[in-house]
Amino acid sequence: MEIGGNCLQIFSSSPRSWAPRNVDNAEITEFVRSKKELGIDPVYFHASYLINLADKEEIGQRSVNSLIFELNLAAKIEVRGSIVHLGSYSNGHADYETLIKNCKTVLAKTPAETLFIIENAGSRKIGMTIEEIGRIVRDLQSSRVRICLDTCHLHAAGFDLATERKFDVFFKEFDKKIGLGRLELLQVNDSKFGFGEFRDRHENIGAGTIPPETFHLLLTDERTKSKPFILETPGFDHQGPDLRNIEALLCLA
């Protein structure tokens, strides 16, 4: 609220640990009350960085258990869903079958009102291309599966959105292969590294290598401007998303 935000992304527990955080009823009540009182909506979880849903062994099972816990908690505290990095493959097609099976298990064991939100990858991991995400969405066959597009990841993976024509081509392709109705939110980050380098390192808005026209188009195009925009920038004082980043986006709008 103090930095001018009106939506939010949080972790349900440490993103670098498998241990879930116990949340008591008093905390739940206070969180829901504060969220409504301050008008912060929507709120999302970002899933653990350890998750790999394509793993056949212990990591895969822990990933499933972590998301089941998180999405059940989401329903209790009025969080829309969890934004998930799906992981990476080690055995090709066999891992893909594991990925789909594990995702379906998570969906089957979590509340129907919560969303399973796939985030696009900026390095050579699952979800780097629109075609791959589209295939996963089709195979999961669930209206609860949505997409989060991260601008830094798009830039790193070689998607140029800096002109109206290129922007239009990208979102027409997105609509054809995934469906614009699946686009839940955008993570709006500049990129420390160059275009198509497959290196995911966020930078403050205007201080990185993404052309400002990309942010302007996202903030003004009818297909994207009404979506929630989440900042994951380092902050100009290295304290995380801040007022200066939000003001930079407002200027670009």
C-alpha positions in Angstrom: 0.0 0.0 0.0 2.8 2.4 0.9 4.5 2.0 -2.5 1.3 2.4 -4.5 0.6 -1.3 -5.1 -2.9 -2.8 -5.3 -2.2 -6.4 -6.0 0.3 -8.8 -4.5 2.5 -11.9 -4.9 3.7 -13.7 -1.8 5.3 -17.0 -0.7 3.4 -19.4 1.5 6.6 -20.4 3.1 10.4 -20.2 2.4 10.8 -20.7 -1.4 14.1 -22.6 -0.8 12.7 -25.1 1.7 10.2 -28.0 1.4 8.9 -27.3 4.9 5.4 -25.8 4.8 4.6 -22.9 7.2 1.9 -23.6 9.7 -0.7 -20.8 9.5 -3.2 -20.6 12.4 -6.8 -19.3 12.3 -5.9 -16.0 13.9 -3.4 -15.3 11.1 -5.9 -16.3 8.4 -8.5 -14.0 9.9 -6.1 -11.1 10.1 -4.8 -11.6 6.5 -8.3 -11.7 5.0 -9.4 -8.7 7.0 -6.3 -6.6 6.0 -6.6 -7.6 2.4 -10.2 -6.4 2.2 -9.6 -3.3 4.3 -6.6 -2.2 2.1 -8.2 -3.2 -1.2 -5.3 -5.4 -2.2 -6.7 -7.7 -4.8 -5.9 -10.1 -6.4 -3.2 -11.9 -4.3 -1.2 -14.9 -5.6 1.3 -17.4 -4.2 4.5 -18.0 -6.0 5.4 -21.7 -5.6 8.7 -22.9 -4.2 11.8 -22.6 -6.3 12.6 -26.2 -5.6 9.6 -27.6 -7.6 10.2 -30.0 -10.5 7.0 -31.7 -11.5 8.7 -33.6 -14.3 10.8 -35.6 -11.7 9.9 -39.2 -11.2 11.5 -39.6 -7.8 11.4 -37.8 -4.4 11.6 -34.2 -5.8 8.6 -34.8 -8.0 6.6 -36.2 -5.0 7.7 -33.3 -2.8 6.7 -30.9 -5.5 3.2 -32.4 -5.7 2.8 -32.3 -1.9 4.0 -28.7 -1.7 1.5 -27.5 -4.3 -1.4 -29.5 -2.7 -0.6 -27.8 0.7 -0.2 -24.4 -0.9 -3.5 -24.4 -3.0 -5.5 -25.7 0.0 -4.1 -22.8 2.0 -4.9 -20.4 -0.9 -8.6 -21.3 -0.6 -8.6 -20.5 3.1 -7.0 -17.1 2.8 -8.6 -15.9 -0.5 -5.5 -16.2 -2.6 -6.4 -16.9 -6.3 -3.8 -19.6 -6.9 -0.1 -20.5 -7.2 2.3 -19.4 -9.9 4.5 -22.3 -10.8 7.8 -22.9 -12.5 7.2 -26.5 -13.8 10.8 -27.6 -13.7 13.1 -29.3 -16.2 13.4 -32.6 -18.1 16.2 -35.2 -17.8 14.6 -38.0 -19.8 12.5 -36.4 -22.5 9.1 -38.0 -23.3 9.0 -40.1 -20.2 9.5 -37.0 -18.1 6.7 -35.2 -20.0 4.3 -38.0 -19.0 5.4 -37.6 -15.4 4.9 -33.9 -15.6 1.3 -34.3 -16.8 0.5 -37.0 -14.2 1.9 -34.9 -11.4 0.0 -31.8 -12.5 -3.2 -33.7 -12.7 -2.7 -35.1 -9.2 -2.3 -31.5 -7.8 -5.5 -30.4 -9.6 -7.4 -33.4 -8.3 -6.4 -32.9 -4.7 -7.0 -29.1 -4.4 -10.0 -26.8 -4.2 -11.8 -26.1 -7.5 -11.7 -22.3 -6.9 -7.9 -22.2 -6.9 -5.8 -21.6 -10.0 -2.7 -23.6 -11.2 -0.8 -20.9 -13.0 2.1 -21.8 -15.3 4.9 -19.3 -15.6 6.9 -19.1 -18.8 10.6 -19.9 -18.6 13.4 -17.6 -19.6 16.1 -20.4 -19.6 16.1 -23.8 -21.2 13.5 -25.3 -18.8 9.9 -26.4 -19.2 7.6 -23.6 -20.6 10.1 -21.6 -22.7 7.9 -21.6 -25.8 4.2 -20.9 -26.5 4.0 -24.2 -28.3 5.2 -26.2 -25.3 2.9 -24.3 -22.8 0.0 -24.8 -25.2 0.6 -28.6 -25.4 0.7 -28.8 -21.6 -2.5 -26.8 -21.2 -4.3 -29.0 -23.7 -3.2 -32.2 -22.1 -4.2 -31.1 -18.6 -7.8 -30.3 -19.8 -8.6 -28.1 -16.8 -10.2 -24.6 -16.7 -8.1 -24.0 -13.6 -4.9 -23.9 -15.6 -3.8 -20.4 -16.3 -0.7 -18.6 -17.6 1.6 -16.0 -16.1 3.9 -14.2 -18.6 7.2 -12.8 -17.2 8.6 -10.0 -19.4 12.2 -10.8 -18.4 11.7 -14.4 -19.3 10.1 -13.5 -22.7 13.0 -11.2 -23.5 15.6 -13.9 -22.4 13.9 -16.5 -24.5 13.9 -14.4 -27.7 10.4 -12.9 -27.8 10.5 -9.3 -29.1 7.4 -7.3 -28.2 8.8 -3.9 -28.7 6.8 -2.9 -31.8 3.0 -2.9 -32.4 3.4 -5.5 -35.2 5.6 -7.9 -33.2 3.4 -7.5 -30.1 0.3 -8.3 -32.2 2.0 -11.3 -33.8 3.0 -12.7 -30.4 -0.5 -12.3 -28.8 -2.3 -13.7 -31.8 0.0 -16.7 -31.6 -0.7 -16.9 -27.8 -4.4 -16.8 -28.5 -4.2 -19.5 -31.2 -2.0 -22.0 -29.2 -3.1 -21.3 -25.6 -6.0 -18.9 -25.6 -6.1 -15.3 -24.3 -8.7 -16.4 -21.7 -5.9 -18.4 -20.0 -3.7 -15.3 -19.4 -4.1 -14.6 -15.7 -1.4 -12.0 -15.0 1.9 -10.5 -16.0 5.2 -10.3 -14.0 6.7 -7.1 -15.2 10.5 -7.0 -14.9 13.3 -5.5 -16.9 16.2 -7.7 -17.8 19.8 -7.4 -16.7 21.0 -9.5 -19.6 20.5 -9.2 -23.4 17.8 -10.3 -25.8 17.7 -14.1 -26.4 20.6 -14.9 -24.0 18.5 -17.4 -22.0 19.6 -15.8 -18.8 16.9 -14.9 -16.2 18.1 -12.0 -14.1 15.6 -9.2 -13.3 16.4 -5.5 -13.4 14.5 -2.4 -12.4 12.1 -0.9 -14.9 14.1 1.3 -17.3 17.5 0.1 -16.1 17.7 -3.0 -18.1 17.8 -4.2 -21.8 14.0 -4.4 -22.5 12.9 -1.5 -24.7 10.4 0.8 -22.9 8.0 0.3 -25.8 7.4 -3.3 -24.6 6.1 -2.1 -21.3 4.1 0.7 -22.9 2.3 -1.8 -25.2 1.6 -4.2 -22.3 0.1 -1.4 -20.2 -2.0 0.0 -23.0 -3.1 -2.9 -25.3 -6.7 -4.1 -24.7 -5.5 -7.7 -24.4 -3.2 -7.0 -21.5 -3.8 -3.7 -19.8 -6.5 -4.9 -17.5 -4.5 -7.9 -16.1 -2.7 -7.8 -12.8 0.9 -6.6 -13.1 3.3 -8.0 -10.5 6.8 -6.5 -10.0 9.7 -8.8 -9.1 12.4 -6.1 -9.6 15.4 -5.8 -7.2 14.4 -2.3 -6.2 16.6 0.9 -6.7 17.7 0.5 -3.1 18.0 -3.3 -3.4 15.0 -3.8 -1.1 12.6 -5.3 -3.7 9.8 -3.7 -5.7 9.4 0.0 -4.8 7.5 3.2 -5.5 10.1 4.2 -8.1 9.5 1.1 -10.2 5.7 1.6 -10.0 6.1 5.2 -11.0 8.2 4.2 -14.0 5.5 1.9 -15.2 2.8 4.5 -14.7 4.8 6.9 -16.8 5.1 4.3 -19.5 1.3 3.8 -19.4 
